Amino acid sequence: MEQLENLLRVLVRPLVERPDRIEISGREEGSRVRLTLRVADEDMGRIIGRQGRTINAIRKVVKAASVRLGKRVTVEVPD
């Protein structure tokens, strides 16, 4: 799970203006991993992108990496 958290951090860091406010928490339930991503309020739009394209691309990359680890991952961005 730590690898997936690090990957998510690497993907998000260049997109935000406040990288010190990136918070990633993860929960592992068997073969499922749930990652929760929190960023500064002013960076939320950058992470979500137009019509959710940016966050969907981030989810796809993390999901592809999770297949190699034999895990199923979901990336959540709470309001």
Summary of the structure (lengths in Angstrom):
residues: 79
radius of gyration: 11.9
end to end distance: 23.2
largest distance: 34.7
contacts: 220
relative contact order: 0.24
helix: 56%
strand: 24%
